[in-house]
Amino acid sequence: MVAAQEGQGSTAEDEHEESIDASKQREDDMTTRNESLMNPQGSKEVLNDPAGISVTEDGSNADEQRINELTDSLLRARAETENVRRRGERDVANAHKYGLERFANQLLPVKDSLELGLAATDQVNATIDHAKEGMDLTLKMLTDVMAKAAIVELNPLGEKFNPEQHQAMQMQETDEAEPNTVIAVHQKGYTLNDRLMRPAMVIVAKAMAAKTPVEE
């Protein structure tokens, strides 16, 4: 009787343990399924080993992969910077080399006009009036070209002497103009974008010296 009861108790315990094992297996299956959903096929799960180094499931070093990615990005950025620097140097070189191209093209008609004027003087019926007319036309063309290039003529006749734009060749006494006034221009000056290229060479008026009385 006792043996039968012990047999029945052992069977109950075995069934209970089998129930616990089955429940645990279901939990393990559920956990595995969840991990599969969180880590799609082909992805590498990053694990931490006891040394603190991040590794993937296939044993590769995640930190090393990150370093390689950053190194590649740095190399690409350096290459792009170098390309920008070279393009900038090329643009500056071209600006220095061809910066006067537009101005030079505008000067070509002036040279053509001068050559036509010289050729006209060789004609039998050429006159001084014809030559002067051609020279006036050429001068106007040259003046227009200079104006387009922001070259301004300085012709300060009758103006106050300006040491920043004029260069006095001499001072001349006169009572026909106020002292420190430009009374003659030997050579005109020019500015480029308000920057002095050449000062005007001028003669400046000064006051007449006082006459001393003549002793009898």
Secondary structure, DSSP 4 states (H G I P E B T S, - for coil): -HHHHHHHHHHHHHHHHHHHHHHHHHHHHHHHHHHHHHS-TT---EEE-TTS-EEETTS-BHHHHHHHHHHHHHHHHHHHHHHHHHHHHHHHHHHHHHTTHHHHHHHHHHHHHHHHHHHHHTSTT--HHHHHHHHHHHHHHHHHHHHHTTEEEE--TTSBP-TTTEEEEEEEE-SSS-TTBEEEEEE-EEEETTEEEEPEEEEEEEPPPPPPPPP-
